[in-house]
Amino acid sequence: MGQVARRPITGSPIRRRRTRKSGGRSGAEEKEAGVEVSPRVPNTLENTREADDTVVQEADQEIIREEAMDEFADFFRGKQPKVLITTGQRCGALTERFIRELLQVIPESMYRHRRQYTIPEIVQYCKHRDFTAVIVIEESNYGFPPDRFWIISLPDGPTALFRLSSIKLRRSLPNHGAPTSHFPEMILHNFTTRVGHRVARLFASMFPQQPEFEGRRVASFHNMRDFIFFRQHRYIFDSAEKARLQELGP
């Protein structure tokens, strides 16, 4: 068979690209030459997101007037919350353990067994006893971790449903501590839209607005792309200049 003549390759594309790159100035050389170098900021989902018209600006007078008259305004004027926690019709051991720890998170909360009562019956029971909210913890499959979290604000709403995921109870957290009975400080971060403001105020309405700072407890709700992350910590001061956080869970 005849042989195919091969033509020599005079230069590879990789070598040519490297030659062109080496011909330019580096960032340090440009800085030494007096050329203004703009810092490189990596693209993230947060800084590349399109502007949202529903984001509330600081000191928005319309929002301030609305929140001064909404369902949660009294809690920011000294009204004390009183929360009842119950479950779905069937409740497994994992849900019971989660509720046991939730009772230590929310001050002035108490648990009542659901039995066969309907939600409207439970709401009427709570209204007559001056409860300010009902929390219902449900599990889609009996014996599995709970995956639904209802908050019913009393007496006239609103009601919100949240999906639960990635629950870690206190005993699964390394070097965890036990919460005290002090009222925690609340941190509500990144609830910037109109709906976010409503959700944040719904969470805040379950906690007394007079944190007891001597307990060094803090409950954090962080909103990221419509996922809400909850953590509970205690400040530990190792010295006058250094502090660290201890997980309290869940």
NORTAHU-V145728 format. One record per residue. N is the residue number from 1. PHI is phi in radians with two decimals (none if undefined). D_FIRST is the distance of its C-alpha to the first C-alpha in Angstrom with 2 decimals. Layout:
# NORTAHU-V145728
N;PHI;D_FIRST  N;PHI;D_FIRST
This chain:
# NORTAHU-V145728
1;none;0.00  2;-1.30;3.81  3;-1.52;6.50  4;-1.58;9.47  5;-1.25;12.63  6;-1.75;15.39  7;-1.55;18.90  8;-1.14;21.65  9;-1.56;24.24  10;-1.40;27.56  11;-2.98;29.82  12;-1.48;29.90  13;-1.04;32.28  14;-1.11;34.21  15;-1.14;34.98  16;-1.15;36.06  17;-1.13;38.34  18;-1.15;39.89  19;-1.12;40.50  20;-1.15;42.31  21;-1.16;44.35  22;-1.23;45.41  23;-1.33;46.67  24;-1.53;49.36  25;-1.44;52.65  26;-1.40;53.29  27;-1.08;56.27  28;-1.17;58.30  29;-1.15;57.64  30;-1.14;58.69  31;-1.16;61.82  32;-1.15;62.70  33;-1.38;62.22  34;1.55;64.74  35;-1.49;62.31  36;-1.25;63.47  37;-1.88;60.90  38;-1.40;61.26  39;-1.17;60.91  40;-1.52;57.94  41;-1.89;59.19  42;-1.17;56.74  43;-1.34;56.67  44;-2.24;58.39  45;-1.12;59.52  46;-1.29;63.04  47;-1.47;62.56  48;-1.84;60.11  49;-1.25;62.35  50;-1.19;63.82  51;-1.06;67.53  52;-1.85;69.71  53;-1.20;72.80  54;-1.54;74.60  55;-1.18;74.64  56;-1.49;78.28  57;-1.42;79.24  58;-1.10;81.69  59;1.02;85.34  60;-1.26;84.58  61;-1.13;88.14  62;-1.12;87.28  63;-1.16;85.63  64;-1.07;88.53  65;-1.17;91.03  66;-1.09;89.09  67;-1.25;88.78  68;-1.26;92.48  69;-2.16;93.28  70;-1.41;90.51  71;-1.19;90.81  72;-1.81;90.06  73;-1.05;92.39  74;-1.12;95.21  75;-1.20;93.05  76;-1.57;92.73  77;-1.95;96.52  78;2.00;97.34  79;-1.13;96.92  80;-1.61;95.83  81;-1.31;93.01  82;-2.51;93.54  83;-2.04;90.43  84;-1.82;90.16  85;-2.01;86.93  86;-2.46;86.14  87;-2.23;83.19  88;-1.29;81.80  89;-1.12;83.40  90;-2.12;81.37  91;-2.39;80.83  92;-1.58;78.73  93;-1.15;79.21  94;-1.14;76.56  95;-1.15;78.36  96;-1.10;81.68  97;-1.18;80.38  98;-1.10;78.97  99;-1.14;82.35  100;-1.02;84.19  101;-1.38;82.33  102;-1.12;82.60  103;-1.10;86.38  104;-1.50;86.27  105;-1.48;84.25  106;-1.69;86.52  107;-1.13;90.17  108;0.99;92.91  109;-1.96;90.58  110;-2.53;91.40  111;-1.89;89.72  112;-2.28;91.02  113;-1.14;89.59  114;-1.22;88.32  115;0.91;89.69  116;-1.89;89.59  117;-1.27;90.71  118;-1.48;88.84  119;-1.06;87.77  120;-1.00;90.58  121;-1.19;93.10  122;-1.14;91.83  123;-1.10;92.00  124;-1.12;95.60  125;-1.01;96.49  126;-1.24;95.12  127;-1.05;96.81  128;-1.29;100.19  129;-2.06;99.67  130;1.12;98.55  131;-1.28;94.92  132;-1.79;92.77  133;-2.81;89.37  134;-2.14;87.77  135;-1.95;84.42  136;-2.07;82.71  137;-1.82;79.86  138;-2.21;77.80  139;-2.19;74.90  140;-1.23;72.63  141;-2.16;72.12  142;-1.04;75.01  143;1.59;74.47  144;-1.65;71.70  145;-1.04;72.28  146;-1.11;74.21  147;-2.35;72.14  148;-2.33;74.75  149;-2.35;77.44  150;-1.69;80.14  151;-2.13;82.68  152;-1.98;85.67  153;-1.43;87.98  154;-1.93;91.62  155;-1.60;93.75  156;-2.22;91.73  157;1.57;88.09  158;-1.42;85.41  159;-2.09;83.14  160;-2.31;79.62  161;-2.06;76.91  162;-2.13;74.34  163;-1.57;71.41  164;-1.72;71.48  165;-2.69;68.40  166;0.96;67.54  167;-1.33;71.10  168;-2.18;71.79  169;-1.37;75.23  170;-1.01;77.14  171;-1.20;76.52  172;-1.56;72.73  173;-1.68;73.05  174;-1.19;73.02  175;0.98;76.23  176;-1.31;77.88  177;-2.07;81.55  178;-1.87;84.21  179;-1.21;85.54  180;-1.64;89.22  181;-1.52;91.52  182;-1.14;91.50  183;-1.17;90.51  184;-1.43;86.99  185;-1.38;85.89  186;-1.87;83.42  187;-2.15;80.29  188;-2.03;78.79  189;-2.07;75.68  190;1.25;73.55  191;-1.63;75.57  192;-1.75;75.47  193;-1.55;75.43  194;-1.07;78.45  195;-1.12;77.30  196;-1.04;76.55  197;-1.06;80.11  198;-1.13;81.48  199;-1.13;79.40  200;-1.09;80.39  201;-1.22;84.06  202;-1.10;83.75  203;-1.08;82.53  204;-1.10;85.23  205;-1.20;87.92  206;-1.62;87.43  207;-2.09;88.25  208;-1.06;91.56  209;-1.58;91.35  210;-2.13;93.35  211;-1.08;90.84  212;-1.72;92.46  213;-1.15;90.64  214;-1.14;92.23  215;-1.37;89.98  216;1.01;86.85  217;-1.63;85.07  218;-2.45;82.58  219;-1.90;80.88  220;-2.01;77.82  221;-2.08;76.22  222;-2.07;73.03  223;-1.67;71.36  224;-2.39;67.63  225;0.92;65.87  226;1.17;68.52  227;-1.83;68.18  228;-1.85;71.42  229;-1.79;71.28  230;-1.99;74.52  231;-2.46;75.43  232;-2.23;78.77  233;-2.28;79.43  234;-2.18;82.26  235;-1.31;82.62  236;-2.14;83.20  237;-1.67;84.54  238;-1.35;83.63  239;-2.77;85.58  240;-1.19;87.14  241;-1.90;83.77  242;-2.08;81.22  243;-2.44;80.83  244;-2.46;78.32  245;-1.95;77.86  246;-1.99;78.35  247;-1.20;76.89  248;-1.96;79.55  249;1.25;77.47  250;-1.38;76.62
